[in-house]
Amino acid sequence: MGSKHESPKNATTRRRRSRSSNSHRRFCRPKKSSNTVVNDRTGSSSSVAEKLKALRNLIPAAAENKGEIKGDQLFQETADYILLLRSQVLVLQKLVDFYGSCEGQKAVS
């Protein structure tokens, strides 16, 4: 008997859920294709392959392989290169702090 008759609370909850999911659909935008990105200003499109080629040209290890590197390996090389650049920036900041403070002490003396 309990399986055929639902409590009013459960029926209301179900209706609310269906309403919220239907109203959500009205406001959702359709998804764009992930294969191409459209530049709104010029109307031209640029494929993912072209973007990967541009990324290969930016990363030294990938540029040495002459485009023979796979996408997942390219992203790993990119991450490694970013970490290398970050560490170089930190070292340069420390050098500026060190030598900058020495210059300040010389001017005071």
BAFI-631026 format. One record per residue: y, x, z of N, C-alpha, C, O in turn; residue number from 1. Coordinates in Angstrom, 3 decimals. Atoms other than C-alpha are relative to their C-alpha. Layout:
% residues N
+----------+----------+----------+----------+----------+----------+----------+----------+----------+----------+----------+----------+-----+
:   nnorth :    neast :      nup :  canorth :   caeast :     caup :   cnorth :    ceast :      cup :   onorth :    oeast :      oup :  nr :
+----------+----------+----------+----------+----------+----------+----------+----------+----------+----------+----------+----------+-----+
:        Y :        X :        Z :        Y :        X :        Z :        Y :        X :        Z :        Y :        X :        Z : NUM :
...
+----------+----------+----------+----------+----------+----------+----------+----------+----------+----------+----------+----------+-----+
//
This chain:
% residues 109
+----------+----------+----------+----------+----------+----------+----------+----------+----------+----------+----------+----------+-----+
:   nnorth :    neast :      nup :  canorth :   caeast :     caup :   cnorth :    ceast :      cup :   onorth :    oeast :      oup :  nr :
+----------+----------+----------+----------+----------+----------+----------+----------+----------+----------+----------+----------+-----+
:   -1.173 :    0.808 :    0.000 :    0.000 :    0.000 :    0.000 :    1.261 :    0.869 :    0.000 :    2.256 :    0.526 :   -0.640 :   1 :
:   -1.153 :   -0.882 :   -0.058 :    2.370 :    2.846 :    0.758 :    0.262 :    0.689 :   -1.332 :    1.396 :    1.082 :   -1.610 :   2 :
:   -0.206 :   -0.704 :    1.254 :    1.807 :    4.392 :   -2.658 :    0.684 :   -0.871 :   -1.045 :    1.388 :   -0.351 :   -1.911 :   3 :
:   -0.622 :    0.878 :    0.988 :    2.916 :    1.301 :   -4.624 :    1.450 :   -0.300 :    0.346 :    2.289 :   -0.411 :   -0.549 :   4 :
:   -1.357 :    0.344 :   -0.420 :    6.026 :    0.525 :   -2.584 :    0.699 :    1.245 :    0.517 :    0.187 :    1.952 :    1.385 :   5 :
:   -0.773 :   -1.156 :   -0.449 :    8.660 :    3.174 :   -2.160 :    1.074 :   -0.462 :    0.963 :    1.548 :   -1.596 :    0.895 :   6 :
:   -1.106 :    0.335 :   -0.888 :   11.206 :    3.257 :    0.571 :    1.291 :    0.016 :   -0.814 :    1.388 :    0.767 :   -1.785 :   7 :
:   -1.267 :    0.040 :    0.746 :   14.738 :    2.439 :   -0.627 :    0.679 :    1.360 :   -0.059 :    1.362 :    1.669 :   -1.035 :   8 :
:   -0.631 :   -1.314 :   -0.024 :   15.870 :    5.919 :    0.360 :   -0.540 :    0.877 :   -1.129 :    0.238 :    1.550 :   -1.805 :   9 :
:    0.595 :   -0.808 :    1.059 :   13.410 :    7.610 :   -2.046 :    0.449 :   -0.470 :   -1.374 :    0.717 :    0.352 :   -2.250 :  10 :
:   -0.442 :    0.537 :    1.286 :   14.388 :    5.292 :   -4.907 :    1.444 :    0.404 :   -0.276 :    1.781 :    0.757 :   -1.406 :  11 :
:   -1.399 :   -0.389 :    0.163 :   18.082 :    6.039 :   -4.334 :    0.105 :    1.480 :   -0.321 :    0.892 :    1.879 :   -1.180 :  12 :
:   -0.013 :   -1.435 :    0.243 :   17.416 :    9.761 :   -4.218 :   -0.410 :    0.297 :   -1.425 :    0.207 :    1.131 :   -2.089 :  13 :
:    0.441 :   -0.227 :    1.372 :   15.541 :    9.620 :   -7.490 :    1.077 :   -0.403 :   -0.994 :    1.319 :    0.305 :   -1.972 :  14 :
:   -1.065 :    0.426 :    0.908 :   18.326 :    7.666 :   -9.149 :    1.147 :    1.007 :    0.014 :    1.697 :    1.340 :   -1.036 :  15 :
:   -1.087 :   -0.977 :   -0.083 :   20.911 :   10.124 :   -7.892 :   -0.363 :    1.275 :   -0.740 :    0.464 :    1.842 :   -1.454 :  16 :
:    0.420 :   -1.213 :    0.686 :   18.916 :   13.057 :   -9.153 :    0.058 :   -0.180 :   -1.506 :    0.513 :    0.706 :   -2.229 :  17 :
:   -0.015 :    0.201 :    1.442 :   18.524 :   11.520 :  -12.573 :    1.432 :   -0.125 :   -0.515 :    1.735 :    0.345 :   -1.611 :  18 :
:   -1.391 :    0.105 :    0.421 :   22.221 :   10.669 :  -12.742 :    0.662 :    1.371 :   -0.044 :    1.372 :    1.699 :   -0.994 :  19 :
:   -0.647 :   -1.307 :   -0.028 :   23.292 :   14.138 :  -11.727 :   -0.520 :    0.888 :   -1.117 :    0.249 :    1.653 :   -1.698 :  20 :
:    0.515 :   -0.835 :    1.076 :   20.973 :   15.779 :  -14.235 :    0.510 :   -0.481 :   -1.349 :    0.761 :    0.333 :   -2.238 :  21 :
:   -0.542 :    0.507 :    1.256 :   22.185 :   13.462 :  -17.011 :    1.475 :    0.346 :   -0.147 :    1.924 :    0.717 :   -1.231 :  22 :
:   -1.421 :   -0.330 :    0.081 :   25.834 :   14.018 :  -16.152 :    0.185 :    1.494 :   -0.226 :    1.145 :    1.911 :   -0.874 :  23 :
:   -0.070 :   -1.446 :    0.201 :   25.186 :   17.754 :  -16.055 :   -0.187 :    0.341 :   -1.477 :    0.461 :    1.251 :   -1.993 :  24 :
:    0.251 :   -0.256 :    1.418 :   23.877 :   17.631 :  -19.619 :    1.234 :   -0.266 :   -0.847 :    1.466 :    0.415 :   -1.846 :  25 :
:   -1.193 :    0.321 :    0.777 :   27.089 :   16.060 :  -20.849 :    1.008 :    1.138 :    0.025 :    1.720 :    1.355 :   -0.955 :  26 :
:   -1.009 :   -1.029 :   -0.148 :   29.172 :   18.951 :  -19.575 :   -0.476 :    1.381 :   -0.424 :    0.324 :    2.314 :   -0.486 :  27 :
:    0.529 :   -1.305 :    0.400 :   26.908 :   21.781 :  -20.685 :    0.369 :    0.294 :   -1.442 :    0.344 :   -0.590 :   -2.298 :  28 :
:   -0.266 :   -0.424 :    1.362 :   27.877 :   23.727 :  -23.739 :   -1.305 :    0.399 :   -0.663 :   -2.220 :    0.864 :    0.016 :  29 :
:    1.197 :   -0.478 :    0.683 :   25.269 :   24.436 :  -26.375 :   -0.020 :    1.523 :    0.020 :    1.025 :    2.168 :   -0.069 :  30 :
:    0.128 :   -1.449 :   -0.050 :   23.944 :   27.967 :  -26.190 :    0.215 :    0.597 :   -1.380 :   -0.190 :    0.031 :   -2.396 :  31 :
:   -0.201 :   -0.715 :    1.253 :   25.006 :   30.434 :  -28.833 :   -1.196 :    0.903 :   -0.245 :   -1.899 :    1.284 :    0.691 :  32 :
:    1.102 :   -0.877 :    0.364 :   22.489 :   32.544 :  -30.661 :    0.255 :    1.384 :    0.576 :    1.382 :    1.877 :    0.522 :  33 :
:   -0.156 :   -1.332 :   -0.579 :   21.875 :   35.888 :  -28.960 :   -0.101 :    1.086 :   -1.060 :    0.161 :    2.252 :   -0.766 :  34 :
:    0.150 :   -0.998 :    1.049 :   21.250 :   37.619 :  -32.291 :    1.327 :    0.450 :   -0.584 :    1.464 :    1.605 :   -0.987 :  35 :
:   -1.290 :   -0.370 :    0.563 :   24.840 :   37.551 :  -33.491 :    1.115 :   -0.422 :    0.930 :    1.008 :   -1.406 :    1.660 :  36 :
:   -1.190 :    0.314 :   -0.774 :   28.205 :   37.577 :  -31.833 :    1.125 :   -0.192 :   -1.001 :    1.361 :    0.671 :   -1.846 :  37 :
:   -1.057 :    0.306 :    0.956 :   31.073 :   35.966 :  -33.701 :    1.335 :    0.408 :    0.590 :    1.666 :    0.053 :    1.721 :  38 :
:   -1.348 :   -0.376 :   -0.390 :   34.504 :   37.487 :  -33.489 :    0.921 :   -1.110 :   -0.477 :    1.067 :   -1.318 :   -1.681 :  39 :
:   -0.799 :    1.169 :    0.349 :   36.851 :   34.487 :  -33.379 :    1.241 :    0.359 :   -0.814 :    1.692 :   -0.449 :   -1.626 :  40 :
:   -1.226 :   -0.356 :    0.708 :   39.869 :   36.376 :  -34.705 :   -0.239 :    0.204 :   -1.493 :    0.526 :   -0.289 :   -2.321 :  41 :
:    0.235 :   -0.315 :    1.404 :   38.341 :   37.616 :  -37.940 :   -1.047 :   -0.893 :   -0.634 :   -1.098 :   -1.008 :   -1.859 :  42 :
:    1.049 :    0.847 :    0.536 :   35.412 :   35.244 :  -38.307 :   -1.229 :    0.783 :   -0.421 :   -2.210 :    0.188 :   -0.868 :  43 :
:    1.158 :   -0.799 :    0.385 :   33.051 :   38.142 :  -38.982 :   -0.994 :    0.050 :    1.144 :   -0.636 :   -0.168 :    2.301 :  44 :
:    1.018 :   -0.092 :   -1.040 :   29.793 :   38.572 :  -37.125 :   -0.554 :    1.412 :    0.035 :   -0.583 :    2.118 :   -0.973 :  45 :
:    0.546 :   -1.328 :   -0.216 :   28.258 :   41.699 :  -35.696 :   -1.372 :   -0.161 :    0.622 :   -1.505 :   -0.799 :    1.667 :  46 :
:    1.356 :    0.190 :   -0.503 :   24.522 :   41.908 :  -35.184 :   -0.289 :    0.934 :    1.168 :    0.434 :    1.901 :    1.409 :  47 :
:    0.428 :   -0.822 :   -1.129 :   22.755 :   43.359 :  -32.186 :   -0.365 :    1.397 :   -0.490 :   -0.109 :    2.384 :    0.200 :  48 :
:    0.380 :   -1.303 :    0.551 :   21.417 :   46.146 :  -34.406 :    1.221 :    0.890 :   -0.197 :    1.160 :    2.094 :    0.052 :  49 :
:   -1.224 :   -0.782 :    0.176 :   24.959 :   47.235 :  -35.221 :    0.546 :    0.471 :    1.337 :    1.057 :    1.586 :    1.442 :  50 :
:   -0.468 :   -0.379 :   -1.331 :   25.869 :   47.249 :  -31.540 :   -0.879 :    1.103 :    0.588 :   -0.372 :    2.013 :    1.243 :  51 :
:    0.892 :   -1.060 :   -0.467 :   22.787 :   49.337 :  -30.714 :    0.306 :    1.310 :   -0.713 :    0.255 :    2.378 :   -0.104 :  52 :
:   -0.350 :   -1.201 :    0.756 :   23.759 :   51.767 :  -33.463 :    1.271 :    0.629 :    0.566 :    1.356 :    1.851 :    0.695 :  53 :
:   -1.238 :   -0.507 :   -0.592 :   27.250 :   52.078 :  -31.971 :   -0.272 :    0.641 :    1.355 :    0.321 :    1.669 :    1.684 :  54 :
:    0.351 :   -0.560 :   -1.303 :   25.732 :   52.681 :  -28.522 :   -0.712 :    1.335 :   -0.167 :   -0.471 :    2.269 :    0.599 :  55 :
:    0.688 :   -1.272 :    0.274 :   23.459 :   55.383 :  -29.959 :    0.999 :    1.115 :   -0.287 :    0.790 :    2.260 :    0.115 :  56 :
:   -1.001 :   -1.013 :    0.331 :   26.534 :   57.180 :  -31.264 :    0.797 :    0.449 :    1.223 :    1.354 :    1.547 :    1.223 :  57 :
:   -0.747 :   -0.348 :   -1.207 :   28.140 :   57.151 :  -27.798 :   -0.795 :    0.867 :    0.967 :   -0.214 :    1.665 :    1.702 :  58 :
:    0.853 :   -0.694 :   -0.961 :   25.178 :   58.566 :  -25.863 :   -0.511 :    1.293 :   -0.635 :   -1.179 :    1.242 :   -1.668 :  59 :
:    0.394 :   -1.276 :    0.610 :   24.573 :   62.302 :  -26.509 :   -1.504 :    0.138 :   -0.238 :   -1.910 :    0.591 :   -1.309 :  60 :
:    1.450 :   -0.148 :    0.162 :   20.790 :   62.212 :  -25.947 :   -0.514 :   -0.884 :   -1.126 :   -1.428 :   -0.492 :   -1.850 :  61 :
:    0.421 :    0.914 :    1.060 :   20.426 :   59.234 :  -28.288 :    0.489 :    0.488 :   -1.357 :   -0.203 :    0.316 :   -2.360 :  62 :
:   -0.541 :   -0.501 :    1.259 :   22.631 :   60.824 :  -30.949 :   -0.826 :    1.168 :   -0.525 :   -0.936 :    1.355 :   -1.736 :  63 :
:    0.840 :   -1.122 :    0.404 :   20.387 :   63.897 :  -30.978 :   -1.281 :   -0.463 :   -0.679 :   -1.812 :    0.241 :   -1.537 :  64 :
:    1.247 :    0.521 :    0.570 :   17.355 :   61.741 :  -31.857 :    0.206 :   -0.635 :   -1.365 :   -0.769 :   -1.088 :   -1.965 :  65 :
:   -0.328 :    0.543 :    1.328 :   19.076 :   60.509 :  -35.054 :   -0.480 :   -1.432 :   -0.183 :   -0.964 :   -1.775 :   -1.262 :  66 :
:    0.338 :    1.412 :    0.133 :   18.378 :   56.815 :  -34.347 :   -1.468 :   -0.329 :    0.148 :   -1.863 :   -1.466 :   -0.111 :  67 :
:    1.434 :    0.252 :   -0.147 :   14.649 :   57.189 :  -33.645 :   -0.358 :   -0.528 :    1.388 :   -1.538 :   -0.679 :    1.701 :  68 :
:    0.225 :    0.436 :   -1.371 :   15.042 :   55.951 :  -30.070 :   -0.103 :   -1.529 :    0.041 :    0.639 :   -2.224 :   -0.652 :  69 :
:    0.191 :    1.449 :   -0.129 :   13.828 :   52.459 :  -29.087 :    1.060 :   -0.578 :    0.928 :    1.723 :    0.147 :    1.669 :  70 :
:   -1.025 :    0.688 :   -0.774 :   16.059 :   49.866 :  -27.442 :   -0.111 :    0.219 :    1.489 :    0.888 :    0.523 :    2.141 :  71 :
:    0.153 :   -0.166 :   -1.450 :   14.590 :   50.101 :  -23.940 :    0.272 :    1.433 :    0.424 :    0.844 :    1.673 :    1.487 :  72 :
:   -0.266 :   -1.402 :   -0.306 :   14.718 :   53.887 :  -24.038 :    1.500 :    0.291 :   -0.134 :    2.051 :    1.089 :    0.624 :  73 :
:   -1.440 :   -0.164 :    0.172 :   18.305 :   53.700 :  -25.301 :    0.754 :   -0.480 :    1.237 :    1.700 :    0.172 :    1.680 :  74 :
:   -0.654 :    0.506 :   -1.202 :   19.297 :   51.580 :  -22.305 :   -0.247 :    0.921 :    1.188 :    0.633 :    1.080 :    2.034 :  75 :
:    0.282 :   -0.950 :   -1.080 :   17.598 :   54.055 :  -19.958 :    0.872 :    1.242 :   -0.153 :    1.436 :    1.732 :    0.825 :  76 :
:   -0.865 :   -1.155 :    0.255 :   19.444 :   56.960 :  -21.592 :    1.459 :   -0.331 :    0.323 :    2.190 :    0.508 :    0.850 :  77 :
:   -1.367 :    0.434 :   -0.298 :   22.683 :   54.976 :  -21.288 :    0.247 :   -0.012 :    1.505 :    1.281 :    0.462 :    1.976 :  78 :
:   -0.134 :    0.037 :   -1.461 :   22.111 :   54.383 :  -17.572 :    0.059 :    1.411 :    0.574 :    0.863 :    1.688 :    1.464 :  79 :
:   -0.011 :   -1.387 :   -0.469 :   21.332 :   58.073 :  -17.036 :    1.337 :    0.675 :   -0.309 :    1.875 :    1.411 :    0.518 :  80 :
:   -1.269 :   -0.597 :    0.402 :   24.462 :   59.090 :  -18.929 :    1.150 :   -0.519 :    0.860 :    2.057 :    0.236 :    1.213 :  81 :
:   -1.029 :    0.574 :   -0.875 :   26.603 :   56.718 :  -16.860 :   -0.043 :    0.662 :    1.370 :    1.002 :    0.976 :    1.938 :  82 :
:    0.127 :   -0.680 :   -1.294 :   25.235 :   58.276 :  -13.660 :    0.518 :    1.429 :   -0.075 :    1.170 :    1.900 :    0.856 :  83 :
:   -0.501 :   -1.356 :    0.188 :   25.971 :   61.755 :  -15.022 :    1.526 :    0.010 :   -0.024 :    2.156 :    0.837 :    0.634 :  84 :
:   -1.463 :    0.073 :    0.069 :   29.544 :   60.778 :  -15.867 :    0.607 :   -0.331 :    1.355 :    1.639 :    0.223 :    1.732 :  85 :
:   -0.501 :    0.367 :   -1.330 :   30.012 :   59.179 :  -12.453 :   -0.023 :    1.209 :    0.934 :    0.926 :    1.426 :    1.688 :  86 :
:    0.080 :   -1.178 :   -0.872 :   28.829 :   62.355 :  -10.692 :    1.040 :    1.040 :   -0.402 :    1.607 :    1.708 :    0.463 :  87 :
:   -1.035 :   -0.932 :    0.444 :   31.163 :   64.473 :  -12.836 :    1.380 :   -0.434 :    0.487 :    2.191 :    0.400 :    0.890 :  88 :
:   -1.283 :    0.519 :   -0.489 :   34.087 :   62.236 :  -11.896 :    0.146 :    0.280 :    1.491 :    1.218 :    0.681 :    1.943 :  89 :
:   -0.060 :   -0.265 :   -1.440 :   33.221 :   62.571 :   -8.194 :    0.280 :    1.470 :    0.286 :    1.075 :    1.791 :    1.169 :  90 :
:   -0.224 :   -1.434 :   -0.190 :   33.075 :   66.370 :   -8.461 :    1.444 :    0.352 :   -0.340 :    2.091 :    1.100 :    0.392 :  91 :
:   -1.385 :   -0.283 :    0.380 :   36.401 :   66.475 :  -10.274 :    0.991 :   -0.557 :    1.019 :    2.011 :    0.073 :    1.297 :  92 :
:   -0.872 :    0.556 :   -1.039 :   37.975 :   64.192 :   -7.662 :    0.008 :    0.885 :    1.234 :    1.060 :    1.094 :    1.840 :  93 :
:    0.071 :   -0.902 :   -1.157 :   36.752 :   66.502 :   -4.891 :    0.785 :    1.277 :   -0.269 :    1.475 :    1.778 :    0.619 :  94 :
:   -0.757 :   -1.205 :    0.342 :   38.195 :   69.516 :   -6.723 :    1.505 :   -0.261 :    0.056 :    2.264 :    0.573 :    0.549 :  95 :
:   -1.423 :    0.352 :   -0.049 :   41.546 :   67.763 :   -7.118 :    0.450 :   -0.150 :    1.443 :    1.531 :    0.313 :    1.805 :  96 :
:   -0.349 :    0.159 :   -1.413 :   41.529 :   66.812 :   -3.433 :    0.107 :    1.360 :    0.683 :    1.033 :    1.604 :    1.456 :  97 :
:    0.021 :   -1.314 :   -0.641 :   40.664 :   70.367 :   -2.399 :    1.188 :    0.847 :   -0.448 :    1.939 :    1.352 :    0.386 :  98 :
:   -1.078 :   -0.847 :    0.495 :   43.101 :   72.215 :   -4.638 :    1.360 :   -0.661 :    0.167 :    2.369 :    0.029 :    0.317 :  99 :
:   -1.258 :    0.711 :   -0.235 :   45.757 :   69.540 :   -4.260 :    0.478 :    0.198 :    1.424 :    1.677 :    0.350 :    1.657 : 100 :
:   -0.378 :   -0.210 :   -1.396 :   45.684 :   69.949 :   -0.472 :    0.411 :    1.445 :    0.233 :    1.281 :    1.700 :    1.067 : 101 :
:   -0.396 :   -1.403 :   -0.122 :   45.899 :   73.747 :   -0.821 :    1.406 :    0.206 :   -0.545 :    2.185 :    0.958 :    0.042 : 102 :
:   -1.344 :   -0.106 :    0.566 :   48.989 :   73.412 :   -3.034 :    1.033 :   -0.577 :    0.962 :    2.131 :   -0.037 :    1.091 : 103 :
:   -0.907 :    0.611 :   -0.973 :   50.585 :   71.143 :   -0.432 :    0.245 :    0.919 :    1.184 :    1.361 :    0.969 :    1.703 : 104 :
:   -0.143 :   -0.918 :   -1.128 :   49.942 :   73.715 :    2.322 :    0.852 :    1.203 :   -0.383 :    1.627 :    1.699 :    0.435 : 105 :
:   -0.795 :   -1.143 :    0.449 :   51.452 :   76.539 :    0.243 :    1.482 :   -0.363 :   -0.070 :    2.342 :    0.457 :    0.251 : 106 :
:   -1.397 :    0.427 :    0.114 :   54.624 :   74.533 :   -0.355 :    0.650 :   -0.118 :    1.373 :    1.841 :    0.161 :    1.513 : 107 :
:   -0.525 :    0.144 :   -1.354 :   55.033 :   73.859 :    3.400 :    0.225 :    1.366 :    0.627 :    1.199 :    1.548 :    1.357 : 108 :
:   -0.093 :   -1.324 :   -0.622 :   54.477 :   77.516 :    4.385 :    1.107 :    0.782 :   -0.511 :    1.311 :    1.918 :   -0.081 : 109 :
+----------+----------+----------+----------+----------+----------+----------+----------+----------+----------+----------+----------+-----+
//
